[in-house]
Amino acid sequence: MGAALLGDVTAVLKDMILPYVRDNLPKQTILMDQLKRNAGVTPMNDEFLAVVYTSRHGGIANLANDGNSLVSASGRDTSRGTVAVETVSASFRMSKLAMDSTKSGQMAVENILTAQTRTLISDASRHINRQYYQDGVGILSQVRGTGGSVGVGTIAVEYPNSSLDDARSIDWYGTINDDISPTKYFAADQVIGVGTGGAAYGTVATAGVTGTSVVVGAAIVTAANDSVYLGDGSAAGAGTSEILGVRIALSSTTGTSTYAGLARNTTGWTPSFGSASEALSLDRMTERYLRAREYAQMGDKYIFLMNITPYRKYGALLTAMRQVVNEAELLGGFKGLSFAAGGNQVVGVFLDYEVPDGEVLVLNLDTWTICQVDDLSWVSGAEGEPLLRVSQTITYEAALVWFTNLMCLAPAANGRDTRKTN
C-alpha cells in the first residue's frame, strides 16, 4: 500500500479517535467522571446561569387558634448565580512528511494518532483536574521569596504561600506535606506568565524543569513572591481564563464576599471551612462532614478527597481502631477507603494526587455540576475535517476544544480543611 492519504487521517480522527476521547477523558479523574453535566445550569451567551434559593419560607407558623390569620408570605426568594464560559484546548501537530512517509498506510497513521491522542487525554485530564481543585486564578507556583533568581532565564520557585503577590488567590500556606512539587505542573513549550496577572511572559525551555526551578527561553524580570501562571499561545490569559474550582467555591471568605456572583451570607452559600494546623483526625473529618450534611438533601452522595499524606494518615487511623483498611470499589469503579459518621450511607475516602497539599475535602457530588456549551470536540475546517493545515506550512494540527466551567450550587453542603498533616 502507498502513502496514507490525508483523507484517511482525518477520517481516523473524526470517526475513531474523537469517540475514544469522549469516552475516556472523563474517566481519568473522579470528579470529571462522577459529576453531572449542566445539572441546574443553563448556558447563555458567555455565561452559565443557575437559579438558587436565597432564603427560607417565611409563611410557616403555628396558629394560636383556628380563627387566626395565616402568615402572608411570598415563598422562598430566588437569585441567579453565574460563572463564565472558559475555553479548555489541547492540540498536537504532525508534518505532511511524517504522514506521507508512513508506507504501511492508514493503520500506521492510526497508530500514531492513537498514541498522540492517548497522551493528549492523559495530560489534558491532569490539566483540567488541577483546575477543578483551584480558584480560576490559575497559580501554578510562586517565585521563591529569597533567592528567586538562580541564573539568566532560570526562575527558582516554591509551593505558594501567604506571601503570594496575587491577592485574588487565597488560603495558601506553603509546603505542608510535600505532596505536590512546586514544579509539578510545568512542561517544555508551555507559555508561562510571571507576576500579578502575567506581568511578563516566557516559554519553558526543553528540559527546563527541575525540582525547584524553571528555565525559560529568554530571561524575564521576576520578583520575590511573584505568581506563576499558565498562559496561552498568544502570551495572554494569566490569572483570568481558568476553571472556577473547589478552592474558590469552598474558600475561607464570608459575609459580603461573593462566589458565582452571590454573597456568602446568602443562605447555603458559606461552606464549612477550617484551617487549623494539626494532624488529621477522625474527629475533624466527622465534624466537617456533619456540618456539611446539615445543608444536604436526603440521598446526596458524599466523598472525601485528599492527597498522599492525609490518605495514609486516615488509613493509619483506621488501623489503630482495628477497622478494615482494604480498598474497595465505592464509587463507580474507583477504589477508596470507607468512612462512616451517621446516616445510612457509606462515604468513600479517595486519593487524588491533584488535591492541594494538606487539604481534606468533603464534597457533596450532587451539589456540583460541570457546565458545558457542548461536548469536547475537534476544531473542524470548512469541510468538517478535524486535521487543519497550519498557515504557510506543510504541517497539520489537530485541536480539541471544550467550552466549560465548574459550579457548586450549595457550597454550605460541602467542607474543606487545610494544613492537615500526618
Secondary structure, DSSP 8 states (H G I E B T S, - for coil): -----HHHHHHIIIIIIHHHHHHHSGGGSHHHHHSEESTT-EEETTEEEEEEE-S--S-----SSTTS---------EEEEEEE-EEEEEEEEEEHHHHHT-TT-HHHHHHHHHHHHHHHHHHHHHHHHHHHTSBSS-EEEEE-SSS-EEETTEEEEE---TT-S-TTS----S-SSS-S-TTTT--TT-EEEETTTTSEEEEEEEEEE-SSEEEESS-----TT-EEEE--TTS--TTTSS-B-HHHHT-S--TT-EETTEETTSTT-S-EEE---EE--HHHHHHHHHHHHTT--TT--EEEEE-HHHHHHHHHHHHHTT-----EEEETTEEEEEE--SSSS-EEEEE-TTS-TT-EEEEEGGGEEEEESS--EE---TTS-SEEE-TTSSEEEEEEEEEEEEEES-GGG-EEE-SEE-
